[in-house]
Structure formats: C-alpha cells, structure tokens
Amino acid sequence: MARVTVEDCIVQVPNRFELVMFAAQRARDISAGAQITLDRDRDKNPVVALREIAETKLDQAVLKDSLISGMQKHADIDKPEEVNEMAELEQELAAALAQGGAEAAQPKALPMAEEDDVTE
C-alpha cells in the first residue's frame, strides 16, 4: 500500500526529497498528538501522513513551516540575555570610570621581577 501512496504523492509533491521530509515531519506530528484528517484504517503514522499528502488534506506551506521549526536546533531566547549582560557590563564599566576618574582609566604598571627572582 505504501508504494501506491508514494506514487500518488509524487503528483502533489514532485520532489521526492521534499516528499520524504514532509511525510516524516507529518508522521512525527501525528505521533505527538496532531489531529488526523482521514480514517486511520490500521495504518501506521508514516502511511497516514503519505495518504494525507496524496489526498491534499494538508497545506504544503504549513508542512514546510512545521518541518523548518522542527529542524531548528537553537533557541532565540539566548540572544536577548547576552545583549542584556553586555549592556550591564558597559554600565558597570562606565560607573567605575566615573568614580575613579582618570586614575581608573590608566592601567597600573606591574612590578618588575629582580634578576635574583628569575629562575631558569
């Protein structure tokens, strides 16, 4: 049955790679609890996904968005925190410079080691 389903799906999604990616993502969505748009007929999730694609029960743009969001590995939450930390550090540095004046801006010289202290 899956072979006939794949042949029917090629009409809807001509690129076989995209078809496999769409069907796999839809099968994952079904496994996660997404609503099925047709009768299951004791078929497994990948076959149900292929049947849904073949019968154009799903919007390909929605499938593509779901696929893209499912493949992303980064979280957008991390970036604002880094920006906030950088802003806080800049404020602390500006406050330290304002308190210490020009002396705080000048680097202090490190003490030189005497010749007796140097080991070879």
N, C-alpha and C positions, 0 to 999 in steps of 0.2 A: 504494500500500500504506500509506503514512503516513496518509492520510485515514481509512481504515478503522481503523487503530490508534488515532488520536486519538478517534474515536467510541467505540471500546471502552474507552478510558481514562477518558472522562467518567463512566462508571458507577463507576469506582473512586475518582476524584478529581473531584468535581463542579465545583470552582472551576478554571476554565481557566488563570488566572494561576498558581495553585499547581502545576497540571499541567505547565505550561511550565517553571517553576522547578525542579521535581523532575526532570523529564526532562533538562533541561540539566545539572543537577548530576550526575545519574547518568551522562550521556554523558561528562562531564569525568572522573568516577571511572573509567569504563571506559578512557578514553584514558590515564589514569595507571597502569593495570595492574590494576584491580579485576577479580575473577572474574565472568564472565558466567554467569547462572543458566539460560540456554537456548541452543539452537543459533543460531549467527550467521546462517546461510543467506545469506551475502554481503551482509548489511545493514550499513549504516553505524551508528556508535555512537548517534546520536540515535534511530534507528528501533529499535535493540535496546533502548534504555532505555524507549521507549514500549511495546514489546512486553512487557518485564518488568513494567511498571506495570499493563498491561492484564490480564496473567495472574496478578496478585497474587503474583509471585515475590519481591517486596521488601516490607519492613516500612516503612510510611509514616513512622513515628516516627524510624526510623534515617535515612531520606532527609531528613527535616526537620532533624535534628541535623547531618547532613553538609552540608546547604545553609547552615545558620547558621554553622557553623565555617568553611566555605569563603568566606563573605562578610565575615567579620570582618577588619578591617584593622589592629587594634592588637595589641601583644604584652603579655601580662601580666607579662613579665619586667622591664619598665622600672619599674614601681611600687615593688617592694621596694628597688631600688637608690636611688631618690630618698629613700625613708624612711631608709635607712642613711646616706646623705650628710647628711641633716638631723640625725640623731642624732649623727653625728661632729662636725658644726659646733657643735651645742649643747654637747657635751662640751669641745671646744676653748675655747669662749667661757667656760664655767664655770671651766675651769682657769686661763685668763688672768685672770679676775676674782679668783680665789682667790689668785693670785700677786701681783697688783698691788694688791689690797685696794681701798679706796675711791677711790684715785687713778685706777685704771684705769677705774672706773665713771664718773668725771666727764669730760665732753668737754673737750678743750683749746680755748681761745679762739684764733681765727685772728688774725694780726696785721692791724691796720688799715692801709690804704694812706694815705699822706700826700697832701695836696692837690696837691703838685707832681708826684706819680706818676700822677695820674689824667689820662687823655687823652680828648679829646672827639672 
